[in-house]
């Protein structure tokens, strides 16, 4: 009887350790997905982005508006409703781009865009924007893309 009880306790401990290992592994995997956590983000769309992913093959590219250019077309201006974009050339030839939202729930975003890189503003649902107000805080983000077309953040 004592041997059976010991065996059951050992099996239960093995199961607990196994479940803990799986949960830890998934937690680490999820924390390594998506947008770089070193830069603050407008929203968390990390479930849409994986490491070393071509931007053109990402679901984010479908609703992307290039904002690392000196001027914007009408669609980009519409996507940026509720945001102010400030571009500042830096001495090394890169460009500092700051995204300020008129909604206080967003954090100010600052990106350094080096030569060959591109910064896109992602607006998944244009219908939530009107006037100077963005009504949905969960559908906007910015994505930095390297010269080879891979997502950097």
Buried (B, 14 or more C-beta within 10 A) or exposed (E): EEEEEEEEEEEEEEEEEEEEEEEEEEEEEEEEEBBEEEBEBBBEBBEBBEEEBEBEEBEBBEBBBEBBEEEBEEEBEEBBBBBEBEBEEEEEEBBEBEBBBEBEEBEEBBBBBBEEBBBBBBBBEBEBBEEEEBEBBEBBBBBBBBEEEBBBB
